[in-house]
Amino acid sequence: MENRSHALMAGFFTIALLVLTAVFALWLGKDKIKRTPYEIVTKLSVAGLNVQAAVRYKGIKVGNVSSINFDPAVQGQILLKIDVVSDTPITPDTYATLGYQGVTGIAYVQLDEDNVHAPHGALIAASGDAPARIPLRPGIMQNLEQRGMAILKQTEELTKRLNTLLDTDNQKSIASAIDNIGKAAVAWQKVPDRLGPTLDKLPALADQTQSTLAAVKTLSGDASKLSNNLNQFTISMQAPDGPLARLNNSVELISAGISQDTLPKINAVTTDARNSLRSINRTSDALNERPQSLLFGNPTTPPGPGEAGFSPAK
């Protein structure tokens, strides 16, 4: 009986010790930090993210991921529930991205915000019961994946174009072009040999050019002197008492003499000539009417009434 009582006491002591240990463990594991729930909404892939993954705000751990589920209201949309320390400055401009730890590939949620027009105050949920929602933007890995796919497509397109460029016909054309380039290079190598005689003549040509320039310079000096002489001659001709002025005066005097003396005399001579022509015309008309008057003279005109020798007709 005594052995059984000791065993019973040992059993009670063990049970009590286990209960105390459990209570102590629960007391130590109790989180006294106040947390606020939020939801992250996305249609992007969340590969590598697990429940209890860390939530960091600008690199500082502020919470954990509590659940990962599909949104029953929107097909293909994922809801990530996170618990964040209440004093974390979450604003309406706060957004989330997925970060990855080192080479392990374990994902965590990185919170950040746009500070350009960030309003003051905390993010408030749209309805009273549902937690506030934070959008998830593509992270570095998602951007690299998208750009990597674009680069792969461009590389594939470039490969296709290279294959098209290097087909049989184009290869022949390229080989022909390379052959022509080789021939052109060989011909170009011969150019210096052909240019040698011409280059040898360049010093003599330079001397001749200098001589020509000297002659042109002398000619330019003579032309300048001739131009100066012509200018002086022009000035002397156009002077107030120069030859042109004297010639103009002489012409004016001659013109005045002709107008005042010669022209009146010419007009008088013209008048006399006109009167003479009229007399000749009358004489010619009289001869045509009475040619005998050339021998017998002109008949006398009988006297008229009141004149001497007038006799009335009977």
C-alpha positions in Angstrom: 0.0 0.0 0.0 2.8 2.4 0.8 4.4 1.8 -2.6 1.1 2.6 -4.3 0.7 5.8 -2.3 4.1 6.9 -3.4 3.4 6.1 -7.0 0.0 8.0 -6.8 1.7 11.0 -5.3 4.4 10.9 -8.0 1.7 10.8 -10.6 -0.2 13.8 -9.2 3.1 15.7 -9.0 3.9 14.9 -12.6 0.5 16.0 -13.8 0.6 19.2 -11.8 4.1 19.9 -13.1 2.9 19.4 -16.7 -0.1 21.7 -16.1 2.1 24.4 -14.6 4.5 24.0 -17.5 1.7 24.4 -20.1 0.3 27.5 -18.3 3.8 29.0 -18.0 4.4 28.3 -21.7 1.0 29.9 -22.7 1.9 32.9 -20.5 5.3 33.3 -22.1 3.9 32.9 -25.6 1.1 35.4 -25.2 1.5 38.4 -27.5 0.7 41.6 -25.7 1.4 43.8 -28.7 -1.8 45.3 -30.2 -2.1 44.6 -33.9 -4.5 45.8 -36.6 -5.7 43.5 -39.4 -5.4 44.6 -43.1 -6.1 42.9 -46.4 -3.9 42.9 -49.5 -5.7 42.6 -52.8 -4.0 41.3 -55.9 -4.3 39.3 -59.1 -0.5 38.8 -59.3 1.3 35.6 -58.4 2.3 35.2 -54.8 4.7 32.3 -55.3 7.0 31.8 -52.3 4.7 33.5 -49.8 3.5 31.4 -46.9 1.3 32.0 -43.8 3.3 33.6 -41.0 5.6 35.2 -43.5 7.0 38.5 -42.3 5.4 41.9 -43.1 8.0 44.7 -43.2 7.3 48.5 -43.4 10.3 50.1 -45.2 12.5 47.3 -44.1 11.2 47.1 -40.4 9.2 44.0 -39.4 5.8 45.1 -38.3 3.7 42.0 -38.5 2.9 38.6 -40.2 0.7 37.1 -42.9 -2.2 35.5 -41.1 -4.0 33.8 -44.1 -3.8 33.5 -47.9 -7.2 32.8 -49.7 -9.0 33.5 -52.9 -11.5 36.4 -53.0 -15.0 34.8 -53.3 -16.4 38.0 -54.8 -13.8 38.4 -57.6 -12.6 35.4 -59.7 -8.9 35.1 -59.8 -8.3 37.7 -57.1 -6.2 36.8 -54.0 -6.7 38.1 -50.5 -3.8 38.2 -48.1 -4.7 39.0 -44.5 -2.0 40.5 -42.5 -1.7 41.6 -38.8 0.3 44.8 -38.4 1.4 46.6 -35.3 -1.2 49.3 -34.7 1.3 52.2 -34.5 2.6 51.5 -38.1 1.8 54.6 -40.2 -0.4 53.0 -42.8 -2.0 55.7 -45.0 -4.2 55.6 -48.1 -1.1 55.9 -50.3 0.5 52.8 -48.7 1.0 49.9 -51.2 2.6 46.4 -50.8 5.1 44.5 -52.9 6.7 41.0 -52.5 10.3 40.9 -51.5 12.5 37.8 -51.4 15.2 37.0 -48.8 18.6 36.3 -50.2 19.1 33.1 -52.1 16.5 31.1 -50.1 13.6 32.5 -52.1 11.4 33.0 -49.1 8.9 35.8 -49.8 7.7 38.5 -47.4 5.4 41.4 -47.7 7.1 44.8 -48.1 4.9 47.9 -47.3 5.8 51.3 -48.7 4.0 54.5 -49.8 4.1 57.3 -52.3 5.2 60.5 -50.5 4.4 62.9 -53.4 0.8 63.6 -52.3 0.5 61.4 -49.3 -2.5 62.5 -47.2 -2.3 62.6 -43.4 -4.2 60.1 -41.3 -4.5 56.3 -41.1 -6.0 54.0 -43.7 -9.7 53.4 -42.8 -11.7 50.4 -44.1 -14.6 51.0 -46.5 -17.0 49.2 -44.2 -17.0 48.8 -40.5 -16.4 45.0 -40.2 -14.1 44.3 -43.1 -10.4 45.3 -42.7 -8.9 48.1 -44.9 -7.4 46.9 -48.1 -3.9 47.6 -49.4 -3.1 47.1 -53.1 -0.2 44.9 -54.2 2.1 46.2 -56.9 4.5 44.2 -59.0 7.9 43.7 -57.2 11.3 43.4 -58.5 11.0 39.8 -59.4 7.6 40.3 -61.2 9.1 43.2 -63.2 12.2 41.1 -64.0 9.9 38.3 -65.1 7.9 40.5 -67.3 10.9 42.2 -68.8 12.6 38.8 -69.1 9.7 37.5 -71.2 9.8 40.6 -73.3 13.5 40.1 -73.8 13.0 36.4 -74.7 10.4 37.4 -77.3 12.7 40.0 -78.8 15.6 37.4 -78.8 13.3 34.9 -80.5 12.3 37.4 -83.1 16.0 38.4 -83.6 16.9 34.7 -84.0 14.2 34.3 -86.7 15.4 37.3 -88.5 19.0 36.1 -88.4 17.9 32.7 -89.7 16.0 34.5 -92.5 19.1 36.6 -93.2 21.4 33.6 -93.3 19.5 31.5 -95.7 21.2 30.0 -98.8 20.4 32.9 -101.2 21.4 35.6 -98.6 24.6 33.7 -97.8 25.5 33.8 -101.5 24.8 37.5 -101.6 26.8 38.1 -98.4 29.7 36.0 -99.8 29.6 38.0 -103.1 29.6 41.3 -101.1 32.6 40.1 -99.1 34.3 39.1 -102.3 33.6 42.6 -103.8 34.9 44.2 -100.7 38.1 42.2 -101.0 38.5 43.3 -104.6 37.9 46.9 -103.6 40.5 46.6 -100.9 43.0 45.2 -103.4 42.2 48.0 -105.9 42.5 50.6 -103.1 46.0 49.3 -102.3 47.0 50.2 -105.8 45.7 53.7 -105.5 48.8 55.1 -103.6 51.1 53.7 -106.4 49.1 55.5 -109.0 48.9 58.7 -106.9 52.8 58.7 -106.5 53.6 60.6 -109.8 50.8 63.1 -109.0 52.1 63.7 -105.6 55.6 64.1 -106.9 54.3 66.9 -109.2 52.6 68.7 -106.3 55.8 70.8 -105.3 56.2 72.1 -108.8 52.4 72.8 -109.0 52.7 74.6 -105.7 55.5 76.8 -107.1 53.5 77.6 -110.2 50.5 78.4 -108.0 52.6 80.8 -106.0 53.9 82.4 -109.2 50.3 82.7 -110.5 49.2 84.2 -107.2 52.0 86.8 -107.4 51.0 87.7 -111.0 47.4 87.9 -109.9 48.5 90.2 -107.1 50.4 92.4 -109.5 47.5 92.5 -111.9 45.2 93.4 -109.0 47.5 96.3 -108.1 47.5 97.5 -111.8 43.8 97.2 -111.9 43.5 99.2 -108.7 45.7 102.0 -110.3 43.6 101.9 -113.5 40.5 102.1 -111.5 41.9 105.1 -109.6 42.8 106.8 -112.9 39.4 106.1 -114.3 37.8 107.6 -111.2 40.0 110.7 -111.5 39.1 111.0 -115.2 35.4 110.7 -114.4 35.7 113.3 -111.7 37.5 115.7 -114.1 35.0 115.1 -116.9 32.1 115.8 -114.5 33.6 118.9 -113.0 31.6 122.2 -113.2 34.2 123.7 -115.6 35.2 120.3 -117.2 34.9 119.3 -120.9 31.3 118.0 -120.5 30.1 121.2 -119.0 31.8 123.3 -121.7 30.3 120.9 -124.4 26.9 121.4 -122.9 27.3 125.2 -123.0 28.4 125.1 -126.6 25.5 122.9 -127.6 23.1 125.3 -125.8 24.6 128.3 -127.6 24.4 126.6 -131.0 20.8 125.6 -130.3 19.9 129.2 -129.3 21.6 130.5 -132.5 19.7 128.1 -134.6 16.4 128.9 -132.9 16.8 132.7 -133.0 18.6 133.3 -136.4 18.7 130.3 -138.7 15.2 129.1 -138.3 13.5 132.5 -139.1 15.7 132.8 -142.2 14.8 129.3 -143.3 11.1 130.1 -142.7 11.4 133.3 -144.9 13.2 131.4 -147.7 10.5 128.7 -147.5 7.8 131.4 -147.8 9.5 132.9 -150.9 9.9 129.5 -152.5 6.2 128.8 -151.9 5.2 132.1 -153.6 7.5 131.4 -156.5 5.9 128.0 -156.9 2.5 129.6 -157.0 3.6 132.0 -159.7 5.1 129.2 -161.7 1.9 127.3 -161.4 -0.2 130.2 -162.7 2.2 130.7 -165.6 2.0 127.0 -166.4 -1.8 127.1 -166.3 -1.9 130.1 -168.6 0.5 128.5 -171.1 -1.7 125.4 -171.1 -4.8 127.5 -171.8 -3.1 129.7 -174.4 0.1 128.4 -175.8 0.2 131.2 -178.5 0.7 133.7 -175.8 4.3 132.4 -175.7 4.7 134.1 -179.2 2.2 136.9 -179.2 2.0 137.7 -175.5 -1.0 137.8 -173.4 -4.1 139.5 -174.8 -5.1 142.8 -173.4 -8.1 142.9 -171.2 -10.9 145.1 -172.7 -11.7 148.2 -170.6 -14.7 147.8 -168.4 -17.4 150.3 -167.7 -16.1 153.6 -166.5 -12.6 152.9 -167.9 -11.1 154.8 -170.8 -11.9 153.3 -174.2 -15.0 151.5 -173.0 -17.7 151.2 -175.5 -21.0 149.6 -174.8 -22.1 146.7 -176.9 -24.6 147.3 -179.7 
